Amino acid sequence: MEKVFCISAGQLQTKKRDLLVHRRNRYLNYGLLSLASILKRNGFNTIQIQGNFDSPEHTLSLCIDHGILRSNAPVLVSIPSFYAIAWTNRFLTELKRLSPKKKIIIGGRWVVDGQIEDMKGLVPLADIVCDGVAESRILKLVTGNENATQLYSDKSEISQDTSLDYTLLHERNLYQPSIEISRGCGMKCSFCQERDEPLTPLKDPRIILKEAQSTFMDDGLTPMNFYLEASLFASNQEWSEQLEFEVSNSSIPRFNWRTEARVDSIRVKHLEYLYRAGLRVLDLGLESASCNQLIAMNKSVKPKNYLAKASELIKAAHNLGIMVKVNILLYAGETLATIDETLTWLDIHAHYITGVSVGPVIVFGWESKVKSYLRELSLLGASVASKPITGITHINLSEEIDYEKSLELAAWIGKRYCDEKDYFALKSFSYFSRDYDFDEFLSDSKPVSEQLNYRISRG
C-alpha cells in the first residue's frame, strides 16, 4: 500500500526570542500521531515527520529520503499554529514543484476554526482543508471514498481502546512521549481556546499503562518521561487510587510523568497517590496572584480562596518531591501594581516553586472570530499593539505596560525564580531533545544569558 506522509508543520522561528536553546525543543504533535496511528490500524503504511524548527527544505529532504515522491497517497499536513503558516507554504511550494499532482490535505483544529475558505486563501497550494478533529473522517479523507469505513472512529472524545503508535514517528527516540488522557475544559477562562469545550472523563488507568508499556524506551539518553495530556487534569479519588495500583502492579519499568492542572482541578489529598504513580512535574495554571486580574480573566470569582488553595497545593507537592512550574499570564489591565501583587505572592512561595513560566496575553484567531474578545480586553484598558501575521494579535496590556514592556517583564520574572539547573530539569523532562545534555545546554545559554528567561549562575 502507498505510504501516507503525515507532516507536522514547523516554524521558521521560535515564538519567544529566536535563540538556539529555544530551537532545541521538540514539541510533539500528538494529535497528528493519533491520525497516523488510526491509518496504520486500518492497513496503511504511514510515517510522521515533524518540522520542528528545521527549515522546510530540510524536512522535505527527509521526506524524499523516505519516499514521498514515490508515493501516490495524499500528504497530510497538520498546522498547529498560525506561526507555522509561512513554514507550510515554503514546504508545499517546493513539494509541488517536485510533484505537481501531489494531493495535499491540511488541517489544524485551532487554526482552521471553521474558516475553510480563509484557510484556502492563506495556504493556496492545499487541495483539501479539514476543519475540526479528524479521527472519524481520516479514512474518507485519505481514500476519497465517502463510503469508507474504519476499524476505529470517534468524534471528539478520547477513545479508551486505542493508543499512539510511536513507531510511526521519525526519530521517535528523541521525543518525550505524550499520552492523551482527556479533552476539553469548559471552565470559561476568557483567554482559553477550550473554554467552551466540554470536559471528557479521564482515560482508564489500565489503558494508560498499556500505552506506556508499548512506548517506553530505556536507551541511555535522557530518561524517558510521559506527559499525560489534558487541558484540564481533573483528578478524583477513585481514578488516582486506581492509577497508583496499576503502576505498582505493572511489570514495566517505573516511569515518571507530568501534567497540567488548574489550582482548583486537582486536590491535595490526591497528590500522594499521584506521586506514587509517578507524578514528578506539575504545571500549575495559577495565571496571577492579583485578585483584580484573576477576576478580570474569569479565573476565579473568589480569588482569595483560590490563592489559598494554590498555596496549599504548591507546598504539598513540593513536600512530596513534585516539581511545580507555575504559569503566569500577564493580562489586559495589568499594571506594575498588579504585577507587584503577583511577585509578592510568588516570593513567599519561591522555596516551593521550581520555575515560573510567564507570558503576555496574545490573541490567536481569525479577525472575524476575535473581534468581541478584543473589545472585551479593551474594556479592561488594553489595546492592539500589532498584528504581525494573520491570526496573531499582540496586545498593549495597559497605558503603563505596552507589548514590548510586557515581554521584558515576562523574561525578568522568569529569571527571578528559575536558574539554569531548574530550567534544564523542567525542559529536559518533557521538551528538549533527549540527546541534548546539560553541558550543551550551558554552551548554548551562556553567550545569550541577557536574553534568557532564566538566570545563569556565575562560575
Residue pairs with C-beta under 8 A, 6 or more apart in sequence:
1 43
1 44
1 45
2 45
2 71
2 72
2 73
3 45
3 46
3 47
3 66
3 67
3 68
3 70
3 71
3 73
4 36
4 39
4 44
4 45
4 46
4 47
4 71
4 73
4 74
4 75
4 76
4 142
5 46
5 47
5 49
5 63
5 66
5 68
5 71
5 73
5 75
5 76
6 32
6 33
6 35
6 36
6 39
6 46
6 47
6 48
6 49
6 76
6 78
6 168
7 48
7 49
7 50
7 51
7 59
7 63
7 75
7 76
7 77
7 78
7 91
8 29
8 32
8 48
8 49
8 50
8 51
8 78
8 80
9 51
9 77
9 78
9 79
9 80
9 84
9 85
9 87
9 88
9 91
9 108
10 50
10 51
10 52
10 53
10 54
10 56
10 59
10 84
10 87
11 51
11 53
11 81
11 83
11 84
11 87
12 55
12 86
12 87
12 90
13 53
14 22
14 23
14 25
14 53
15 81
15 83
16 22
16 359
16 453
17 451
19 444
19 448
19 451
19 452
20 444
20 448
21 441
21 444
21 445
21 448
21 452
22 53
23 52
23 53
24 432
24 433
24 436
24 441
24 444
25 52
25 53
25 427
25 431
25 432
25 433
26 50
26 52
26 174
26 175
26 176
26 431
26 432
26 433
27 52
27 80
27 431
28 50
28 169
28 175
28 176
28 177
28 178
29 48
29 50
29 78
29 80
30 164
30 178
30 180
30 229
31 78
31 80
31 109
31 133
32 48
32 76
32 78
33 48
33 164
33 165
33 166
33 168
33 169
34 135
34 162
34 164
34 180
35 76
35 78
35 134
35 135
35 138
36 46
36 47
36 48
36 165
36 168
36 169
37 162
37 163
37 164
37 165
37 168
38 135
38 138
38 139
38 150
38 152
38 153
38 162
39 46
39 138
39 139
39 142
40 46
40 165
40 168
41 151
41 152
41 162
41 165
42 139
42 150
42 151
42 152
44 73
44 142
46 168
47 66
47 168
47 170
48 168
48 169
48 170
49 59
49 62
49 63
49 66
49 170
50 59
50 169
50 170
51 59
51 84
51 87
51 91
56 87
56 88
56 90
56 91
56 94
57 90
57 94
59 91
60 68
60 91
60 94
60 95
62 170
63 95
64 98
66 170
68 75
68 95
68 99
69 98
69 99
73 142
74 102
74 103
74 104
74 105
74 127
74 128
74 141
74 142
75 95
75 102
75 103
75 104
75 105
76 105
76 106
76 107
76 141
76 142
77 88
77 91
77 92
77 104
77 105
77 106
77 107
77 126
78 106
78 107
78 108
79 85
79 88
79 106
79 107
79 108
79 111
79 112
79 123
80 108
80 110
80 111
81 108
81 110
81 111
81 364
82 111
82 364
82 389
82 390
82 391
82 392
83 389
83 392
84 108
84 111
85 111
85 122
85 123
85 389
85 390
85 391
86 389
88 106
88 123
89 123
89 125
92 104
92 123
92 125
92 126
93 125
95 102
95 104
96 102
96 104
96 125
103 127
103 128
104 125
104 126
104 127
104 128
105 126
105 127
105 128
105 129
105 130
105 141
105 142
106 119
106 123
106 126
106 128
106 129
106 130
107 129
107 130
107 131
107 134
109 131
109 132
109 133
110 193
110 364
111 119
111 391
112 119
112 129
112 130
112 131
112 132
113 131
113 365
113 366
113 369
114 131
115 366
115 368
115 369
116 129
116 131
118 366
119 126
119 129
120 126
120 129
122 390
123 129
128 141
130 137
130 141
132 156
133 155
133 156
134 141
135 152
135 153
135 154
135 155
135 159
136 153
136 154
136 155
138 150
139 145
139 148
139 149
139 150
140 146
140 148
152 159
152 161
152 162
156 183
156 184
156 197
156 200
157 183
157 200
158 180
158 181
158 182
158 183
158 200
158 201
158 203
160 203
160 204
160 207
161 207
163 179
163 207
163 210
163 211
163 214
163 215
164 177
164 178
164 179
164 180
164 211
164 215
165 214
166 172
166 175
166 177
166 214
166 215
169 175
173 217
173 219
173 221
173 434
174 221
174 433
174 434
174 435
175 433
175 434
176 222
176 224
176 225
176 226
176 227
176 429
176 430
176 431
176 434
177 215
177 224
177 226
177 227
178 226
178 227
178 228
178 229
179 203
179 208
179 211
179 212
179 215
179 226
179 227
179 228
179 229
180 203
180 229
180 230
181 202
181 203
181 208
181 228
181 229
181 230
181 233
182 199
182 200
182 201
182 202
182 203
182 229
182 230
182 231
182 232
182 233
182 234
183 197
183 199
183 200
183 230
183 231
184 194
184 197
184 198
184 199
184 200
184 231
184 232
185 192
185 194
185 195
185 197
185 199
185 231
185 232
186 194
186 195
186 196
186 197
186 198
186 199
186 232
187 195
187 232
187 262
188 195
188 196
188 298
189 195
189 287
189 297
189 298
189 299
190 297
190 298
190 373
190 376
191 297
191 329
191 331
191 361
192 231
193 364
194 231
194 232
197 231
199 231
199 232
199 234
202 230
202 233
202 234
202 235
202 236
202 239
205 239
205 242
205 243
205 245
205 246
205 247
206 246
208 228
208 243
208 246
209 246
209 247
209 250
209 252
212 226
212 252
212 255
213 250
213 252
215 226
216 224
216 252
216 253
216 255
217 224
218 224
218 253
221 434
221 435
222 428
222 432
222 434
222 435
222 436
222 437
223 256
224 255
224 434
225 255
225 256
225 257
225 258
225 280
225 281
225 429
225 430
226 255
226 256
226 257
226 258
226 278
227 257
227 258
227 259
227 430
228 257
228 258
228 259
229 259
230 259
230 260
231 260
232 261
232 262
232 265
233 259
233 260
233 261
233 265
233 266
234 261
234 265
234 266
235 261
235 265
235 266
235 267
235 270
235 274
236 270
237 269
237 270
240 270
240 273
240 274
240 277
241 273
243 273
243 274
243 277
244 273
244 274
244 276
244 277
246 277
247 254
247 276
247 277
247 278
248 276
248 277
254 278
255 278
256 278
256 279
256 280
256 281
256 429
257 277
257 278
257 279
257 280
257 281
258 279
258 280
258 281
258 282
258 283
258 429
258 430
259 279
259 281
259 282
259 283
260 282
260 283
260 284
260 285
261 282
261 283
261 284
261 285
262 284
262 285
263 284
263 285
263 286
263 306
263 309
263 310
263 313
264 300
264 306
264 309
266 282
266 313
268 312
268 313
268 316
271 279
271 313
271 316
271 317
271 320
271 322
272 320
275 320
275 321
275 322
279 322
280 321
280 322
280 323
280 429
281 322
281 323
281 324
281 325
281 354
281 426
281 429
281 430
282 317
282 322
282 323
282 324
282 325
283 325
283 327
283 357
284 310
284 313
284 314
284 324
284 325
284 326
284 327
285 327
286 310
286 326
286 327
286 328
287 293
287 294
287 297
287 299
287 327
287 328
287 329
287 331
288 294
288 297
288 299
288 328
288 329
288 331
288 338
288 341
288 342
289 307
289 310
289 341
289 342
289 344
289 345
289 346
290 338
290 339
290 341
290 342
291 303
291 304
291 307
291 341
292 333
292 338
293 331
293 333
293 334
293 338
293 342
294 300
294 303
294 306
294 307
295 301
295 303
296 331
296 332
296 333
296 380
297 329
297 331
297 332
299 306
300 306
307 345
311 349
314 324
314 326
314 349
314 352
314 353
315 349
315 352
317 324
317 352
318 324
318 351
318 352
318 353
323 354
323 355
323 422
323 425
323 426
323 429
324 352
324 353
324 354
325 353
325 354
325 355
325 356
325 357
325 426
326 346
326 353
326 355
326 356
326 357
326 417
327 356
327 357
327 358
328 342
328 346
328 356
328 357
328 358
328 359
328 413
329 358
329 359
329 360
329 361
330 339
330 358
330 359
330 360
330 361
330 397
330 401
330 406
330 409
330 410
331 360
331 361
331 380
331 397
332 361
332 376
332 377
332 378
332 380
332 381
332 382
332 395
332 397
332 398
333 380
333 381
333 382
333 397
333 398
334 360
334 397
334 398
334 401
334 406
335 398
335 400
335 401
336 400
336 401
339 409
339 413
343 413
343 416
346 353
346 356
346 413
346 416
346 417
350 417
353 417
354 418
354 422
354 425
354 426
355 414
355 417
355 418
355 422
355 423
355 426
355 454
356 413
356 414
356 416
356 417
356 418
357 414
358 409
358 410
358 411
358 413
358 414
358 453
359 410
360 394
360 395
360 397
360 403
360 406
360 407
360 410
361 377
361 382
361 395
361 397
362 392
362 393
362 394
362 395
363 370
363 373
363 374
363 377
363 392
363 393
363 395
364 370
364 391
364 392
364 393
365 373
365 391
366 390
366 391
370 393
374 384
374 393
377 395
381 397
381 398
381 399
382 395
382 396
382 397
382 398
383 395
383 396
384 393
384 394
384 395
384 396
385 394
385 395
385 396
385 402
385 403
385 404
386 393
386 394
386 403
387 393
387 394
388 394
394 403
395 403
395 406
396 402
396 403
397 403
397 406
401 409
410 453
411 451
411 452
411 453
414 453
414 454
415 452
415 453
415 454
415 455
418 426
418 453
418 454
418 455
419 454
419 455
419 456
419 457
420 441
420 442
420 445
420 454
420 455
420 456
420 457
421 457
422 454
423 454
424 432
424 438
424 441
428 434
428 436
428 438
428 441
432 441
442 456
445 452
445 454
445 456
446 456
449 455
449 456
